[in-house]
Amino acid sequence: MSALRRFDGHIVVVTGGGRGIGRATSLRFGAEGAHVVVADEAVTFADEVSAEILERGGSSESWGVDVADPSSVGRFFSEVGERWQRLDVLVNCPGHATDTPFERVTESEFVEDLSVTLKAPFLCIQAAIPYLLRSDRNPSVVSIGSVNGLRAFGNETYGAAKAGLINLTENLAIRYGPRGLRVNVVAPGTIATRLWDARVAEEPAILDRVTTLYPLRRLGTPEDVAAACLFLASSDASWITGHTLTVDGGITAGHGAFIDTVFGDAGPFAPGDR
Ligand SMILES: NC(=O)c1ccc[n+]([C@@H]2O[C@H](COP(=O)([O-])OP(=O)(O)OC[C@H]3O[C@@H](n4cnc5c(N)ncnc54)[C@H](O)[C@@H]3O)[C@@H](O)[C@H]2O)c1
């Protein structure tokens, strides 16, 4: 159990909480005293995470929810919100990225990327707002964005959807700030989760090669991202809203390959330094 208990008695919803970043975030909120509502379209994953929180002495419940489906989202938030009469934190995790090269991306792949990555947080935030506005515990929304929403890293349609999520967040921070609701984004770099399974199956060394591009010389972990989510949701961040916090090992700080090209062996990514 964590020594910090910043969320004692808070009602926290984590969508996509069954795996990866959402799982780590759910477990950390559970360890810090929250009642964690773990929602995932894969209900068995949500059940497992919820059971893990309970085993560790925390408080939790699990739900099967498809965050891209308006009726599933509507039912979920009205049942959970009415039961608890408020929500204190919403974390939006799911995203979807097609790997099809841009020239061949189909309309339905584009719609799928937008649907899970941008429409789903819109649906969830809109459905949660009446309950978040009833909270007197520094309520906030944290959405998982990506460095792809800030810079070009490929996966064009996914990146465009993540960029939209950042703009939606800024707009909602302005709209709801006067009523005490904060809205922020955490933008991770590469995190070795299930999301990478297909690419690793195709090229087992891909993540080792990607690691060399990161100034901190390691990939991120789901726990790195969870820590940032909890910070933004905590009272330590009570004057932070409309912000996108990169958790990216420094990859958006500059262009290592450019510096190497100019400075050769003295550059930060020179082979001797790897
Ligand atoms: N892994 C990375 O390298 C990385 C980098 C930057 C950003 N992100 C973002 O982080 C977020 C989480 O990714 P992850 O790596 O933990 O992925 P993951 O695949 O490990 O976990 C995603 C979870 O979301 C659930 N989910 C997917 N679609 C859903 C839906 N429609 N309704 C409800 N639940 C759904 C899945 O069942 C799964 O439990 C995503 O938004 C992703 O774009 C990931």
The ligand as an SDF file (V2000), in Angstrom:
LIG
                    3D

 44 48  0  0  0  0  0  0  0  0999 V2000
    1.4850    2.3010  -25.1660 N   0  0  0  0  0  0  0  0  0  0  0  0
    1.9980    3.4000  -25.6990 C   0  0  0  0  0  0  0  0  0  0  0  0
    3.1220    3.4140  -26.2490 O   0  0  0  0  0  0  0  0  0  0  0  0
    1.1970    4.6830  -25.6760 C   0  0  0  0  0  0  0  0  0  0  0  0
    1.8720    5.8780  -25.9840 C   0  0  0  0  0  0  0  0  0  0  0  0
    1.1660    7.0670  -25.9700 C   0  0  0  0  0  0  0  0  0  0  0  0
   -0.1790    7.0730  -25.6590 C   0  0  0  0  0  0  0  0  0  0  0  0
   -0.8210    5.9070  -25.3770 N   0  0  0  0  0  0  0  0  0  0  0  0
   -2.2490    5.9730  -25.0670 C   0  0  0  0  0  0  0  0  0  0  0  0
   -2.4670    5.4400  -23.7890 O   0  0  0  0  0  0  0  0  0  0  0  0
   -3.7990    4.9370  -23.7090 C   0  0  0  0  0  0  0  0  0  0  0  0
   -3.7760    3.5390  -23.1130 C   0  0  0  0  0  0  0  0  0  0  0  0
   -2.9790    2.7140  -23.9410 O   0  0  0  0  0  0  0  0  0  0  0  0
   -2.3020    1.3750  -23.4030 P   0  0  0  0  0  0  0  0  0  0  0  0
   -0.9710    1.3200  -24.0360 O   0  0  0  0  0  0  0  0  0  0  0  0
   -2.4460    1.2580  -21.9390 O   0  0  0  0  0  0  0  0  0  0  0  0
   -3.2390    0.2950  -24.1740 O   0  0  0  0  0  0  0  0  0  0  0  0
   -3.6910   -1.1800  -23.7880 P   0  0  0  0  0  0  0  0  0  0  0  0
   -4.1230   -1.7740  -25.0750 O   0  0  0  0  0  0  0  0  0  0  0  0
   -2.6580   -1.8590  -22.9460 O   0  0  0  0  0  0  0  0  0  0  0  0
   -4.9780   -0.9260  -22.8480 O   0  0  0  0  0  0  0  0  0  0  0  0
   -6.1290   -0.3030  -23.3610 C   0  0  0  0  0  0  0  0  0  0  0  0
   -7.3410   -0.7370  -22.5410 C   0  0  0  0  0  0  0  0  0  0  0  0
   -8.4810   -0.0360  -23.0640 O   0  0  0  0  0  0  0  0  0  0  0  0
   -9.5370   -0.9540  -23.2980 C   0  0  0  0  0  0  0  0  0  0  0  0
  -10.3730   -0.4570  -24.3910 N   0  0  0  0  0  0  0  0  0  0  0  0
  -10.0490   -0.3530  -25.7060 C   0  0  0  0  0  0  0  0  0  0  0  0
  -11.1030    0.1080  -26.4060 N   0  0  0  0  0  0  0  0  0  0  0  0
  -12.1150    0.2930  -25.5180 C   0  0  0  0  0  0  0  0  0  0  0  0
  -13.4690    0.7220  -25.6240 C   0  0  0  0  0  0  0  0  0  0  0  0
  -14.0010    1.0590  -26.8090 N   0  0  0  0  0  0  0  0  0  0  0  0
  -14.2090    0.8070  -24.5040 N   0  0  0  0  0  0  0  0  0  0  0  0
  -13.6970    0.4690  -23.2950 C   0  0  0  0  0  0  0  0  0  0  0  0
  -12.4420    0.0140  -23.1300 N   0  0  0  0  0  0  0  0  0  0  0  0
  -11.6460   -0.0540  -24.2210 C   0  0  0  0  0  0  0  0  0  0  0  0
   -8.8500   -2.2700  -23.6550 C   0  0  0  0  0  0  0  0  0  0  0  0
   -9.6930   -3.3860  -23.4360 O   0  0  0  0  0  0  0  0  0  0  0  0
   -7.6450   -2.2510  -22.7070 C   0  0  0  0  0  0  0  0  0  0  0  0
   -7.9720   -2.7910  -21.4440 O   0  0  0  0  0  0  0  0  0  0  0  0
   -4.3570    5.0190  -25.1290 C   0  0  0  0  0  0  0  0  0  0  0  0
   -5.1390    6.1860  -25.2630 O   0  0  0  0  0  0  0  0  0  0  0  0
   -3.1190    5.1430  -25.9890 C   0  0  0  0  0  0  0  0  0  0  0  0
   -3.3900    5.8170  -27.2000 O   0  0  0  0  0  0  0  0  0  0  0  0
   -0.1600    4.7120  -25.3650 C   0  0  0  0  0  0  0  0  0  0  0  0
  1  2  1  0
  2  3  2  0
  2  4  1  0
  4  5  1  0
  4 44  2  0
  5  6  2  0
  6  7  1  0
  7  8  2  0
  8  9  1  0
  8 44  1  0
  9 10  1  0
  9 42  1  0
 10 11  1  0
 11 12  1  0
 11 40  1  0
 12 13  1  0
 13 14  1  0
 14 15  2  0
 14 16  1  0
 14 17  1  0
 17 18  1  0
 18 19  2  0
 18 20  1  0
 18 21  1  0
 21 22  1  0
 22 23  1  0
 23 24  1  0
 23 38  1  0
 24 25  1  0
 25 26  1  0
 25 36  1  0
 26 27  1  0
 26 35  1  0
 27 28  2  0
 28 29  1  0
 29 30  1  0
 29 35  2  0
 30 31  1  0
 30 32  2  0
 32 33  1  0
 33 34  2  0
 34 35  1  0
 36 37  1  0
 36 38  1  0
 38 39  1  0
 40 41  1  0
 40 42  1  0
 42 43  1  0
M  CHG  2   8   1  16  -1
M  END
$$$$
